């Protein structure tokens, strides 16, 4: 099921879809898994408006943070094998 489970506007939907595409590109995961990871990360959140944290960081940051987990410090561990957050 490819549905976003959070409160979003058109801008947020487009941005979340670009994060989904980044996750697919970086981690060779399915579109279904990428949607699932996004939904698990932001389910029920309100992502409406221009001043929310979503837009303060780029798609690469969000893709890695969602894939590995918050506080994984993935950017400091370049070249290391990092275990992703299990899915589902």
N, C-alpha and C positions, 0 to 999 in steps of 0.2 A: 504494500500500500504506500503510495507516494503522496503523502499529505503532511503538511506542517501543523503541529499541534500546539501552537502558541498564538497569542494575539499579535497580529502583524498588519502593517499597511503595505502598499505596493513596493515602496523602497526596501523595506525589510525583506519582503518575499524575494525580490531580485538579489539582494545581498546574500541571503541564506542559500539561494540556489547557486550562487558563485562559490560559496564555501563548500557546498556539496560537490561541485565540479572539482574543486581543489583537492578535496579528500579522495575522490575517485582517481584523480591523476597521481597524487602522491603515494597512495597506499594500495592501489589496484583493488579497491573494494567495489562491491556492487552499488548501484544507485539506491537500492532498497536498504542496504546497510548504512549508507551515508545518511539517508533520511532518518533512519532509526536512531543513529547516534546523535544527530541534530535534535531530534525530538526528545531523547532522553536528557540531553544537556539543558534544553530550554523549555521543556514542556510546561505549559501553563503560564509562562512569563509574558509580560506585556512588552513587546518590542516595537512600539509605535512612537514615532517622533524622531526629529533630527539630532537630538542631543543625548541619545542613549549610548551606553558603552559599546554596543555592537559596532558602531562606525569609527570608534577611536583606534581600532586595531585592524590589521589587514586580514585578508582571507587565509593567507598562509599561517598566521598566528592562530586563528580560530580552528582551522583544520587540524593542526598539530595538537592544540590544547584539547579539543574534543576527542581526538583519536587516542591520545596517550593519557590524559586526565589533567585536571587542574593541579598545579604544584608539582608537576613531573619534571620541570626545568629542562624540557627537551632541547631548548636552544643552547644550553650549556654542555650538552652531551653529544655534540656532533661527532659522528663516526662510531659511537657506541651503539650496540644493539639495545633498544629500549622495548620492553614488552608493552603492547597496546592495552588499553582498558578492554577487558573481555566484552564481547558482544554475542548475544544479547544480554 
